Amino acid sequence: QVQLVESGGGLVQAGGSLRLSCAASRNINSISDIAWYRQPPGKQRELVAGIGLRGGKHYADSVKGRFTVSRDNTKLYLQMNSLKPDDTGAYYCYGKYGTVSIWGQGTQVTVTS
């Protein structure tokens, strides 16, 4: 069983930065479709950023130029700069191990104006 555990969330003022981490219980290169999702209050979960099988990175339009996704062998990261109140939400790490979809438990990010 592969587990993903997020950390790094918190309360920050608009314009500030946070770095989220997602620790995997296996070498993260064995996990495909690895990505960050978020769920704003009262809204559906949405894709924020991810890394494809060949290392290509993709971002939601709303975070392009402000967020950067990266990884090493054990963790997935999300560097979030120039944060806005609309970035508030629970942030989840996602990946697929074989055919099994895995979600972390989430970490809360709150951006105040």
Buried (B, 14 or more C-beta within 10 A) or exposed (E): EBEBBBBBBEEBEEEBEBEBBBBBBBEBBEBEBBBBBBBBEEEEBEBBBBBEEEEEEEBBEEBEEBBBBEBEEBBBBBBBBEBBEEBBBBBBBBBBBEEEEBEBEBBEBBBEE
